[in-house]
Amino acid sequence: MSALPAAREFAWARQRRADLRAAGGVLDPVLTLRAGGDGPALFCAPPLVGASWCYLALLPHLAPEHPVHGLQSRGLRRPEPLPVDMAELARDFADRIRITQPHGPYHLFGWSNGGNTAHAIAEELERRGHEVGLLAIADATPHLPHTLSVADDNLWLLCDFVLREFGYQPVIEPDDPDPVARLLEVVRARPGLGLHEWPDRQLLALPRVIRNNVAVAQRHRPGRVRCPVLFFAATAGPRTTGSKLASWAEHVSRPIDVVEVDCEHEHMLLPEPVARIGAALTAHLAAPS
């Protein structure tokens, strides 16, 4: 008999569904989560799922003078070629950031694999001669682990990942003969949870985009950035904060500021952890560059 999900798992699923409803399923390349304000804007790089709706959780905890923009993956809004590597992905995101905000300094944030992407964007902006005022990484490591496989026989895992990431109960098994059909069946059976109104084409884009994001991240070998780096470390997991910081040592040019957050990696955007993250981001964004 499998263990029941922890209370935080239920809370995380509820928050995912609420984020999906609040964002209205918008998949624009740059999703403005909060406009206005005369403070430095924060650009948030998406986690593996490709959408940045999860960063809505930051807004109550980040000073209101800071606009917040979520970057989102190609291929979700409409069929189009996907990036072949992290360099192409970073160029694409850097272009979008520059269109949204023509002049720096630029301030970047990314949770999980979004942290790896934010680092790559910072590299690209610095390569172009732009100033990065802050790179904030929430519990990412430079090399994405191979725990999520992109092999063809693991399509069930990608479909199950979609369900989990959008607040559904993950129920797809390794021996499922048609994981895609099962994904559609689960979503269609639960109206009101957010994805029910999506057309099949858009739903099926999710595992394709996630698979590509995984492959791009696993092949990536990050370079080095010169900008200030703020690292948020989830302390409830097996890895120590020291080992996480050490993994980034050769990829940064100055000491890393660190904030420890008492939660598991998956739960960093729940209300208590994200309040600590938002307060630290607010303080660093307000600091003179």
C-alpha contacts under 8 A as a table, 3 or more apart, distances in Angstrom:
res1	aa1	res2	aa2	distance
5	P	8	R	7.99
5	P	9	E	5.84
5	P	10	F	6.94
6	A	9	E	5.21
6	A	10	F	6.76
7	A	10	F	5.22
7	A	11	A	6.24
8	R	11	A	4.83
8	R	12	W	5.93
8	R	267	H	7.31
9	E	12	W	5.04
9	E	13	A	6.19
10	F	13	A	5.14
10	F	14	R	6.21
11	A	14	R	5.14
11	A	15	Q	6.15
11	A	270	L	7.68
12	W	15	Q	5.05
12	W	16	R	6.12
12	W	167	G	7.36
12	W	267	H	6.81
12	W	270	L	6.67
13	A	16	R	5.10
13	A	17	R	6.34
13	A	164	R	7.48
13	A	165	E	7.84
13	A	166	F	7.21
13	A	167	G	4.02
13	A	168	Y	6.82
14	R	17	R	5.24
14	R	18	A	6.18
14	R	167	G	6.30
15	Q	18	A	4.94
15	Q	19	D	6.03
15	Q	167	G	7.59
15	Q	270	L	7.67
16	R	19	D	5.11
16	R	20	L	6.24
16	R	54	C	6.82
16	R	165	E	7.12
16	R	166	F	5.60
16	R	167	G	5.14
17	R	20	L	5.11
17	R	21	R	6.35
17	R	166	F	6.18
17	R	167	G	5.30
17	R	193	L	5.94
17	R	194	G	6.29
18	A	21	R	5.17
18	A	22	A	6.03
19	D	22	A	5.01
19	D	23	A	5.96
19	D	53	W	5.73
19	D	54	C	6.11
19	D	56	L	6.69
19	D	57	A	7.96
20	L	23	A	5.30
20	L	24	G	6.15
20	L	25	G	5.84
20	L	53	W	6.50
20	L	166	F	7.47
20	L	194	G	5.85
21	R	24	G	5.05
21	R	25	G	6.82
21	R	193	L	7.91
21	R	194	G	5.84
23	A	26	V	5.95
23	A	53	W	6.10
25	G	194	G	7.62
25	G	195	L	7.98
26	V	31	L	7.39
27	L	31	L	7.20
27	L	51	A	6.94
27	L	72	Q	6.74
27	L	76	L	6.44
27	L	77	R	5.27
28	D	31	L	5.60
28	D	72	Q	6.84
28	D	77	R	6.74
29	P	71	L	5.89
29	P	72	Q	4.95
29	P	73	S	6.63
29	P	74	R	6.99
29	P	96	R	7.61
30	V	69	H	6.42
30	V	70	G	5.69
30	V	71	L	4.80
30	V	72	Q	6.20
30	V	96	R	7.00
31	L	52	S	7.66
31	L	69	H	5.60
31	L	70	G	4.91
31	L	71	L	6.34
31	L	72	Q	7.32
32	T	35	A	6.31
32	T	67	P	7.87
32	T	68	V	6.20
32	T	69	H	4.41
32	T	70	G	6.21
33	L	55	Y	7.93
33	L	56	L	6.51
33	L	67	P	7.64
33	L	68	V	5.40
33	L	69	H	5.43
33	L	70	G	6.60
34	R	59	L	7.58
34	R	66	H	7.94
34	R	67	P	5.13
34	R	68	V	5.01
34	R	69	H	6.89
35	A	67	P	4.93
35	A	68	V	6.76
36	G	65	E	7.19
36	G	66	H	7.55
36	G	67	P	5.83
37	G	64	P	6.71
37	G	65	E	4.02
37	G	66	H	5.56
37	G	67	P	6.00
38	D	65	E	5.58
38	D	66	H	6.77
38	D	67	P	7.96
39	G	65	E	4.94
39	G	66	H	4.77
39	G	67	P	7.24
39	G	286	A	7.99
40	P	65	E	7.82
40	P	66	H	5.56
40	P	67	P	7.09
40	P	106	Y	7.81
40	P	107	H	7.29
40	P	285	L	6.68
41	A	66	H	5.15
41	A	67	P	4.62
41	A	68	V	5.72
41	A	69	H	7.52
41	A	106	Y	7.48
41	A	107	H	6.59
42	L	66	H	6.86
42	L	67	P	6.29
42	L	68	V	4.87
42	L	69	H	6.26
42	L	106	Y	7.59
42	L	107	H	5.17
42	L	108	L	5.75
42	L	109	F	6.90
43	F	68	V	6.06
43	F	69	H	4.90
43	F	70	G	5.93
43	F	71	L	6.98
43	F	97	I	7.55
43	F	106	Y	7.88
43	F	107	H	6.20
43	F	108	L	4.91
43	F	109	F	6.16
44	C	52	S	7.20
44	C	55	Y	7.37
44	C	68	V	7.48
44	C	69	H	6.13
44	C	70	G	4.79
44	C	71	L	5.94
44	C	108	L	5.91
44	C	109	F	4.76
44	C	110	G	5.50
44	C	114	G	7.57
44	C	118	A	7.53
45	A	52	S	7.07
45	A	70	G	6.39
45	A	71	L	5.28
45	A	72	Q	7.27
45	A	108	L	7.46
45	A	109	F	6.33
45	A	110	G	4.96
45	A	111	W	7.64
45	A	114	G	4.76
45	A	115	G	7.05
45	A	117	T	6.24
45	A	118	A	5.65
46	P	49	V	7.18
46	P	50	G	5.25
46	P	51	A	5.64
46	P	52	S	4.94
46	P	70	G	7.10
46	P	71	L	6.06
46	P	72	Q	5.93
46	P	73	S	7.41
46	P	110	G	6.75
46	P	111	W	7.58
46	P	113	N	7.43
46	P	114	G	4.82
46	P	117	T	7.79
47	P	50	G	5.84
47	P	51	A	7.16
47	P	52	S	7.24
47	P	110	G	7.37
47	P	111	W	6.40
47	P	112	S	5.94
47	P	113	N	4.94
47	P	114	G	4.39
47	P	115	G	7.91
48	L	113	N	5.94
48	L	114	G	7.15
48	L	210	I	5.71
48	L	213	N	5.87
48	L	214	V	6.69
49	V	162	V	7.38
49	V	165	E	7.13
49	V	206	L	7.14
49	V	209	V	7.32
49	V	210	I	5.38
49	V	213	N	7.92
50	G	72	Q	5.46
50	G	73	S	4.75
50	G	76	L	7.73
50	G	209	V	6.93
50	G	210	I	6.79
50	G	213	N	7.63
51	A	54	C	7.73
51	A	70	G	7.91
51	A	71	L	7.47
51	A	72	Q	4.99
51	A	73	S	6.58
52	S	55	Y	5.88
52	S	70	G	5.11
52	S	71	L	6.31
52	S	72	Q	6.00
53	W	56	L	5.78
53	W	70	G	7.33
54	C	57	A	6.19
54	C	269	L	7.44
55	Y	58	L	5.44
55	Y	59	L	7.52
55	Y	70	G	7.29
55	Y	269	L	7.62
56	L	59	L	5.63
57	A	60	P	6.94
57	A	61	H	7.96
57	A	269	L	6.19
57	A	270	L	7.30
57	A	271	P	7.28
57	A	274	V	7.02
58	L	61	H	5.51
58	L	62	L	6.07
58	L	269	L	7.47
58	L	274	V	6.32
58	L	275	A	7.54
58	L	277	I	7.98
58	L	278	G	5.98
59	L	62	L	5.35
59	L	63	A	7.88
59	L	64	P	7.72
59	L	68	V	7.92
59	L	278	G	7.91
60	P	63	A	7.84
61	H	274	V	7.24
61	H	275	A	5.32
61	H	277	I	7.92
61	H	278	G	4.69
61	H	279	A	6.22
62	L	66	H	7.27
62	L	278	G	4.81
62	L	279	A	6.35
62	L	281	L	7.01
62	L	282	T	5.58
63	A	66	H	6.12
63	A	282	T	5.88
64	P	67	P	7.49
71	L	93	F	7.02
73	S	76	L	6.48
73	S	209	V	7.44
74	R	77	R	7.13
74	R	78	R	7.86
74	R	80	E	6.96
74	R	81	P	7.67
74	R	82	L	6.17
74	R	83	P	7.90
74	R	209	V	7.72
75	G	78	R	5.42
75	G	79	P	5.14
75	G	80	E	5.27
75	G	81	P	6.97
75	G	82	L	6.40
75	G	205	A	6.70
75	G	209	V	6.45
76	L	79	P	7.19
76	L	202	Q	6.53
76	L	205	A	5.85
76	L	206	L	6.67
76	L	209	V	7.07
77	R	202	Q	7.20
78	R	202	Q	7.52
79	P	205	A	7.87
82	L	209	V	7.56
82	L	212	N	7.27
83	P	86	M	7.35
83	P	88	E	5.71
83	P	89	L	5.55
83	P	212	N	7.80
83	P	216	V	7.85
84	V	88	E	6.64
84	V	89	L	7.78
84	V	216	V	6.79
85	D	88	E	5.55
85	D	89	L	6.41
85	D	216	V	4.97
85	D	217	A	7.83
85	D	219	R	7.55
85	D	220	H	7.19
86	M	89	L	4.84
86	M	90	A	5.92
86	M	117	T	7.49
86	M	120	A	7.12
86	M	216	V	5.66
86	M	217	A	6.68
86	M	220	H	6.06
87	A	90	A	5.14
87	A	91	R	6.17
87	A	120	A	7.28
87	A	124	E	7.90
88	E	91	R	5.12
88	E	92	D	6.15
89	L	92	D	5.15
89	L	93	F	6.25
90	A	93	F	5.15
90	A	94	A	5.90
90	A	117	T	6.97
90	A	120	A	5.72
90	A	121	I	4.70
90	A	124	E	6.34
91	R	94	A	5.06
91	R	95	D	6.10
91	R	121	I	7.15
91	R	124	E	6.45
92	D	95	D	5.22
92	D	96	R	6.43
93	F	96	R	5.04
93	F	97	I	6.16
93	F	121	I	6.81
94	A	97	I	5.05
94	A	98	R	6.17
94	A	121	I	5.99
94	A	124	E	6.90
94	A	125	L	6.38
95	D	98	R	5.17
95	D	99	I	6.27
96	R	99	I	5.15
96	R	100	T	6.26
97	I	100	T	5.10
97	I	101	Q	5.91
97	I	102	P	7.67
98	R	101	Q	4.96
98	R	102	P	4.65
98	R	103	H	7.04
99	I	102	P	5.70
101	Q	104	G	7.32
103	H	106	Y	7.92
104	G	130	H	6.43
104	G	131	E	5.84
104	G	132	V	7.05
104	G	133	G	7.92
105	P	130	H	6.99
105	P	131	E	4.76
105	P	132	V	5.13
105	P	133	G	5.15
106	Y	130	H	7.99
106	Y	131	E	6.41
106	Y	132	V	4.64
106	Y	133	G	5.44
106	Y	134	L	6.98
107	H	132	V	6.04
107	H	133	G	5.38
107	H	134	L	4.74
107	H	135	L	6.13
107	H	136	A	8.00
107	H	285	L	7.92
108	L	118	A	6.06
108	L	122	A	7.55
108	L	132	V	7.90
108	L	134	L	6.10
108	L	135	L	4.90
108	L	136	A	6.02
109	F	114	G	7.58
109	F	115	G	6.69
109	F	118	A	6.22
109	F	135	L	6.04
109	F	136	A	4.59
109	F	137	I	5.92
109	F	138	A	7.59
110	G	113	N	7.21
110	G	114	G	4.09
110	G	115	G	3.90
110	G	116	N	7.36
110	G	117	T	7.20
110	G	118	A	5.65
110	G	136	A	6.51
110	G	137	I	5.31
110	G	138	A	5.97
111	W	114	G	4.86
111	W	115	G	5.08
111	W	137	I	6.16
111	W	138	A	4.37
111	W	139	D	6.50
111	W	140	A	6.71
112	S	115	G	5.54
112	S	116	N	7.46
112	S	137	I	7.86
112	S	138	A	6.07
112	S	139	D	5.78
112	S	140	A	4.71
112	S	265	H	7.65
113	N	116	N	5.18
113	N	117	T	6.47
113	N	140	A	6.03
113	N	144	L	7.29
113	N	217	A	7.60
114	G	117	T	4.97
114	G	118	A	5.95
114	G	137	I	7.88
114	G	140	A	7.68
115	G	118	A	4.99
115	G	119	H	6.20
115	G	136	A	7.38
115	G	137	I	4.64
115	G	138	A	6.08
115	G	139	D	7.43
115	G	140	A	5.38
115	G	141	T	7.93
116	N	119	H	5.20
116	N	120	A	6.39
116	N	137	I	7.71
116	N	140	A	6.37
116	N	141	T	7.12
116	N	142	P	6.17
116	N	143	H	7.94
116	N	217	A	7.59
117	T	120	A	5.03
117	T	121	I	6.18
118	A	121	I	5.00
118	A	122	A	6.15
118	A	135	L	7.08
118	A	136	A	7.95
118	A	137	I	7.48
119	H	122	A	5.06
119	H	123	E	6.28
119	H	135	L	6.91
119	H	137	I	7.83
119	H	222	P	7.78
119	H	225	V	7.58
120	A	123	E	5.01
120	A	124	E	6.29
120	A	222	P	6.74
120	A	223	G	7.83
121	I	124	E	5.01
121	I	125	L	6.13
122	A	125	L	5.16
122	A	126	E	6.08
122	A	132	V	6.44
122	A	135	L	7.09
122	A	225	V	6.77
122	A	227	C	7.91
123	E	126	E	5.25
123	E	127	R	6.05
123	E	223	G	7.17
123	E	224	R	6.85
123	E	225	V	5.59
124	E	127	R	4.96
124	E	128	R	6.38
125	L	128	R	5.17
125	L	129	G	6.53
125	L	130	H	5.34
125	L	131	E	7.21
125	L	132	V	7.20
126	E	129	G	4.94
126	E	130	H	5.07
126	E	131	E	6.21
126	E	132	V	6.92
126	E	225	V	7.46
126	E	226	R	7.85
127	R	130	H	7.42
131	E	227	C	7.66
132	V	135	L	7.15
132	V	227	C	5.68
132	V	228	P	7.84
133	G	227	C	6.38
133	G	228	P	6.65
133	G	289	S	6.44
134	L	227	C	6.30
134	L	228	P	5.24
134	L	229	V	6.00
134	L	230	L	7.31
134	L	284	H	7.76
134	L	285	L	7.53
135	L	227	C	6.86
135	L	228	P	6.24
135	L	229	V	4.83
135	L	230	L	6.22
136	A	229	V	5.77
136	A	230	L	4.59
136	A	231	F	5.81
136	A	232	F	7.60
136	A	281	L	7.86
137	I	140	A	6.36
137	I	229	V	7.50
137	I	230	L	6.27
137	I	231	F	4.93
137	I	232	F	6.20
138	A	231	F	5.92
138	A	232	F	4.59
138	A	233	A	6.51
138	A	268	M	7.97
139	D	231	F	6.98
139	D	232	F	5.60
139	D	233	A	4.98
139	D	234	A	6.15
139	D	244	K	7.76
139	D	265	H	6.62
141	T	144	L	6.66
141	T	244	K	6.46
141	T	247	S	6.60
141	T	248	W	7.09
142	P	221	R	7.61
142	P	222	P	6.74
142	P	247	S	6.64
142	P	248	W	6.36
143	H	217	A	7.21
143	H	218	Q	6.33
143	H	220	H	7.15
143	H	221	R	7.15
144	L	214	V	7.83
144	L	217	A	5.97
144	L	218	Q	5.16
145	P	148	L	7.49
145	P	218	Q	7.08
146	H	149	S	6.08
146	H	218	Q	7.14
148	L	157	L	7.63
148	L	158	L	7.97
148	L	214	V	7.49
149	S	154	N	6.48
149	S	157	L	7.93
149	S	214	V	7.90
150	V	154	N	6.50
150	V	155	L	7.59
150	V	158	L	7.88
150	V	211	R	5.59
150	V	214	V	6.99
150	V	215	A	6.70
151	A	154	N	5.43
151	A	155	L	7.36
152	D	155	L	5.81
153	D	156	W	7.58
154	N	157	L	5.27
154	N	158	L	6.77
154	N	174	P	7.51
155	L	158	L	5.15
155	L	159	C	6.28
155	L	179	P	6.78
155	L	180	V	7.94
155	L	207	P	7.90
156	W	159	C	5.16
156	W	160	D	6.06
156	W	172	I	6.22
156	W	173	E	6.60
156	W	174	P	5.90
156	W	176	D	7.09
156	W	179	P	5.00
156	W	180	V	7.56
157	L	160	D	5.02
157	L	161	F	6.01
157	L	172	I	7.52
157	L	173	E	7.90
157	L	174	P	7.25
158	L	161	F	4.92
158	L	162	V	6.33
158	L	207	P	5.58
158	L	210	I	7.33
158	L	211	R	7.10
159	C	162	V	5.09
159	C	163	L	6.56
159	C	172	I	7.30
159	C	179	P	6.47
159	C	180	V	6.61
159	C	183	L	6.12
159	C	207	P	6.00
160	D	163	L	5.16
160	D	164	R	6.34
160	D	170	P	5.21
160	D	171	V	6.66
160	D	172	I	5.49
160	D	183	L	7.49
161	F	164	R	5.12
161	F	165	E	5.99
161	F	170	P	7.24
162	V	165	E	5.17
162	V	166	F	6.25
162	V	206	L	6.86
162	V	207	P	6.71
163	L	166	F	5.44
163	L	167	G	6.37
163	L	168	Y	4.84
163	L	169	Q	6.38
163	L	170	P	5.39
163	L	183	L	7.37
164	R	167	G	5.33
164	R	168	Y	5.37
164	R	169	Q	6.15
164	R	170	P	5.38
165	E	168	Y	7.48
166	F	195	L	7.91
167	G	193	L	7.76
168	Y	187	V	7.98
168	Y	193	L	7.80
172	I	176	D	6.67
172	I	179	P	6.58
172	I	182	R	7.00
172	I	183	L	7.58
173	E	176	D	5.38
176	D	179	P	5.73
178	D	181	A	5.47
178	D	182	R	6.38
179	P	182	R	4.94
179	P	183	L	6.09
180	V	183	L	5.03
180	V	184	L	6.38
180	V	204	L	7.52
181	A	184	L	5.17
181	A	185	E	6.09
182	R	185	E	4.92
182	R	186	V	6.17
183	L	186	V	5.33
183	L	187	V	6.35
184	L	187	V	5.23
184	L	188	R	5.98
184	L	200	D	7.42
184	L	203	L	7.68
185	E	188	R	5.23
185	E	189	A	6.06
186	V	189	A	5.23
186	V	190	R	6.63
187	V	190	R	5.47
187	V	191	P	7.35
187	V	195	L	6.40
187	V	196	H	5.59
188	R	191	P	6.41
188	R	196	H	5.42
189	A	196	H	7.99
190	R	193	L	6.22
190	R	196	H	6.77
191	P	194	G	7.37
191	P	195	L	7.92
191	P	196	H	5.24
191	P	197	E	7.84
192	G	195	L	7.89
192	G	196	H	6.65
193	L	196	H	6.68
194	G	197	E	7.00
195	L	198	W	5.38
195	L	203	L	7.61
198	W	202	Q	6.25
198	W	203	L	6.34
199	P	202	Q	5.51
199	P	203	L	6.43
200	D	203	L	5.08
200	D	204	L	6.06
201	R	204	L	5.30
201	R	205	A	6.33
202	Q	205	A	5.06
202	Q	206	L	7.02
203	L	206	L	5.63
204	L	207	P	6.19
204	L	208	R	6.96
205	A	208	R	5.14
205	A	209	V	6.06
206	L	209	V	5.28
206	L	210	I	6.08
207	P	210	I	5.02
207	P	211	R	5.89
208	R	211	R	5.20
208	R	212	N	6.32
209	V	212	N	5.13
209	V	213	N	6.10
210	I	213	N	5.00
210	I	214	V	6.10
211	R	214	V	5.21
211	R	215	A	6.27
212	N	215	A	5.08
212	N	216	V	6.04
213	N	216	V	5.15
213	N	217	A	6.07
214	V	217	A	5.22
214	V	218	Q	6.04
215	A	218	Q	5.21
215	A	219	R	6.24
216	V	219	R	5.43
216	V	220	H	6.22
217	A	220	H	5.17
222	P	251	H	6.77
223	G	251	H	5.60
224	R	250	E	6.88
224	R	251	H	4.06
224	R	252	V	5.13
224	R	253	S	6.85
225	V	251	H	6.33
225	V	252	V	5.03
225	V	253	S	6.12
226	R	252	V	6.25
226	R	253	S	5.05
226	R	254	R	6.99
227	C	252	V	7.77
227	C	253	S	7.47
227	C	254	R	7.72
228	P	254	R	6.98
228	P	256	I	7.26
229	V	252	V	7.68
229	V	254	R	7.87
229	V	255	P	7.70
229	V	256	I	5.28
229	V	257	D	6.30
230	L	256	I	5.89
230	L	257	D	4.75
230	L	258	V	5.78
230	L	259	V	7.65
231	F	245	L	7.93
231	F	256	I	6.70
231	F	257	D	6.07
231	F	258	V	4.72
231	F	259	V	6.26
232	F	258	V	5.87
232	F	259	V	4.91
232	F	260	E	5.77
232	F	261	V	6.70
232	F	277	I	7.27
233	A	241	T	5.95
233	A	244	K	7.71
233	A	258	V	7.16
233	A	259	V	6.27
233	A	260	E	4.77
233	A	261	V	5.84
234	A	237	G	6.72
234	A	241	T	7.75
234	A	260	E	6.12
234	A	261	V	4.93
234	A	262	D	5.96
234	A	263	C	5.44
234	A	264	E	5.57
234	A	265	H	5.40
234	A	268	M	7.12
235	T	239	R	7.78
235	T	240	T	6.99
235	T	241	T	6.91
235	T	260	E	6.45
235	T	261	V	6.02
235	T	262	D	5.28
235	T	263	C	5.97
235	T	264	E	6.64
236	A	262	D	6.12
236	A	263	C	5.04
236	A	264	E	4.76
236	A	265	H	7.58
237	G	240	T	7.75
237	G	263	C	7.79
237	G	264	E	5.54
237	G	265	H	6.86
239	R	243	S	6.61
239	R	244	K	7.05
240	T	243	S	5.33
240	T	244	K	6.49
241	T	244	K	5.16
241	T	245	L	6.23
241	T	260	E	7.67
242	G	245	L	5.21
242	G	246	A	6.07
243	S	246	A	5.00
243	S	247	S	6.27
244	K	247	S	5.27
244	K	248	W	6.96
245	L	248	W	5.39
245	L	249	A	6.47
245	L	256	I	7.65
246	A	249	A	5.09
247	S	250	E	7.49
248	W	251	H	5.26
248	W	252	V	6.62
249	A	252	V	5.85
250	E	253	S	7.67
252	V	255	P	7.70
252	V	256	I	7.91
259	V	277	I	7.90
259	V	280	A	7.69
261	V	268	M	7.62
261	V	273	P	6.00
261	V	276	R	7.18
261	V	277	I	7.80
262	D	273	P	6.89
263	C	267	H	6.26
263	C	268	M	6.40
263	C	273	P	6.75
264	E	267	H	5.44
264	E	268	M	6.71
265	H	268	M	5.77
266	E	269	L	7.95
267	H	270	L	5.53
267	H	273	P	7.56
268	M	273	P	5.32
268	M	274	V	6.02
269	L	273	P	6.17
269	L	274	V	4.80
270	L	273	P	5.83
270	L	274	V	5.82
271	P	274	V	5.32
271	P	275	A	5.99
272	E	275	A	5.30
272	E	276	R	6.87
273	P	276	R	5.40
273	P	277	I	6.42
274	V	277	I	4.76
274	V	278	G	5.85
275	A	278	G	5.14
275	A	279	A	6.17
276	R	279	A	5.25
276	R	280	A	6.33
277	I	280	A	5.27
277	I	281	L	6.14
278	G	281	L	5.06
278	G	282	T	6.03
279	A	282	T	5.13
279	A	283	A	6.30
280	A	283	A	5.14
280	A	284	H	6.25
281	L	284	H	5.17
281	L	285	L	5.97
282	T	285	L	5.19
282	T	286	A	6.14
283	A	286	A	5.22
283	A	287	A	6.30
284	H	287	A	5.11
